[in-house]
């Protein structure tokens, strides 16, 4: 079963541009709400509508499994706000994380 997340964003055009700049993602036209971001086997939906009566917030990390985390790190490290650099974690993954333009933590881990 696939999981899709609907998240509030500050700006559909800014969010679309952010994810379109990341390798491996495709983005639906930014004039549609929700904005659909797909890549690396996941789908993220972003809405500019205040469905929850609060600003964008998420008390967690979005983990995305990728085939080659080292190569992706080299492609994004200088152009993104790094939450934590590429490293081998004590719980057995090799991963890094960035902050997206809405403040969400997006981590990429080596696919098992």
TAURUR-V150003 format. One record per backbone hydrogen bond with DSSP energy under -0.5 kcal/mol. CO is the residue of the C=O (numbers start at 0). NH is the residue of the N-H. Records with the same first field share a line. If there is no record, write none. Layout:
# TAURUR-V150003
CO=NH, NH
This chain:
# TAURUR-V150003
2=42
4=6, 44
6=46
10=14
11=15
12=16
13=17
14=18
15=19
16=20
17=20
18=21
21=24
23=39
25=37
28=31
34=36, 45
35=27, 37
36=43
37=25
38=41
41=38
42=4
43=36
44=6
45=33, 34
46=8
48=50
49=52
57=59
59=104
60=62
61=106
63=108
65=110
67=71
68=72
69=73
70=74
71=75
72=76
75=78, 79
79=81
80=98
83=96
86=88, 94
88=91
92=88, 94
93=109
94=86
95=107
96=82, 83
97=105
98=80
99=102
103=99, 105
104=61, 106
105=97
106=63
107=95
108=65
